[in-house]
C-alpha cells in the first residue's frame, strides 16, 4: 500500500514538472516530447491511484460497539466514505480535476 501511494506521488510530481516544461519552454520538439510523456504519466498515475484506493477501501479498520468494545470491522474506510457522501463527492471531484 505504501509503495502504490509513493508511486502515485512520484507520478504526480513528474506530471507537474512536465506541465512546467510545456508552459515555460518554447522549443516545439521539447514540448512535443513532454506532451507524449504526459500521456504516459497520466496512465501510470491512474493505475497507481486505483491500486492504492482499492487497497485502502478494502482493508479492515478499528470500530467500537455500544458497549465500548473495540473490534476490527471489514471495509471500515469504504463504509466511512459512503456514510459521508459529501466527502465522497469532493474526493471524486478532486480526482476528476487531476485527470482532466
C-alpha positions in Angstrom: 0.0 0.0 0.0 2.8 2.4 0.8 4.6 1.6 -2.5 1.4 2.4 -4.5 0.9 5.7 -2.7 4.6 6.5 -3.2 4.4 5.8 -6.9 1.2 8.0 -7.1 3.1 10.9 -5.5 6.1 10.4 -7.8 3.9 10.3 -10.9 2.1 13.5 -9.7 5.4 15.2 -9.2 6.6 14.1 -12.7 3.3 15.4 -14.2 3.8 18.8 -12.5 7.4 19.0 -13.9 6.2 18.0 -17.4 3.5 20.7 -17.3 6.1 23.2 -16.2 8.2 22.3 -19.2 5.3 22.6 -21.6 4.3 26.0 -20.3 7.8 27.5 -20.0 9.8 26.1 -22.9 9.3 27.5 -26.3 11.1 24.8 -28.3 8.5 22.7 -30.2 10.5 19.5 -30.2 10.8 19.5 -26.4 7.1 20.5 -26.0 6.0 17.6 -28.2 8.2 15.1 -26.3 6.8 16.5 -23.0 3.2 16.1 -24.2 3.8 12.5 -25.2 5.4 11.8 -21.8 2.5 13.5 -20.1 0.0 11.0 -21.6 2.1 8.0 -20.4 2.5 9.5 -16.9 -1.2 10.1 -16.6 -1.9 6.4 -17.4 0.6 5.4 -14.8 -0.9 7.8 -12.3 -4.4 6.5 -12.8 -3.2 2.9 -12.4 -1.2 3.5 -9.2 -4.0 5.6 -7.7 -6.5 2.9 -8.4 -4.3 0.3 -6.8 -3.9 2.5 -3.7 -7.6 3.3 -3.4 -8.6 -0.4 -3.9 -6.2 -1.4 -1.1 -7.4 1.4 1.2 -11.1 0.8 0.7 -10.9 -2.9 1.2 -8.8 -3.1 4.4 -10.3 -3.5 7.9 -10.3 -0.7 10.4 -11.0 -0.3 14.1 -14.6 0.3 15.3 -16.5 0.1 18.5 -20.0 -1.0 19.5 -22.5 0.4 22.0 -20.7 -1.3 24.9 -17.4 0.3 24.0 -15.7 -2.9 22.9 -13.2 -2.3 20.1 -13.1 -4.7 17.2 -11.9 -4.9 13.6 -14.6 -4.0 11.1 -14.2 -5.2 7.5 -14.3 -2.4 4.8 -14.3 0.3 7.5 -12.9 3.0 5.3 -15.3 2.3 2.5 -18.2 2.4 4.9 -17.0 5.7 6.3 -16.7 7.2 2.9 -20.1 6.0 1.9 -21.7 7.3 5.1 -20.2 10.8 4.5 -21.4 11.3 0.9 -20.2 14.9 0.7 -16.6 13.8 1.3 -17.0 11.2 -1.4 -18.3 13.8 -3.8 -15.4 16.2 -3.0 -12.9 13.3 -3.4 -14.3 12.3 -6.8 -14.3 15.9 -8.0 -10.6 16.2 -7.0 -9.7 13.0 -8.8 -11.6 14.2 -11.9 -9.8 17.5 -11.8 -6.4 15.8 -11.7 -7.2 13.5 -14.6 -8.9 16.1 -16.8 
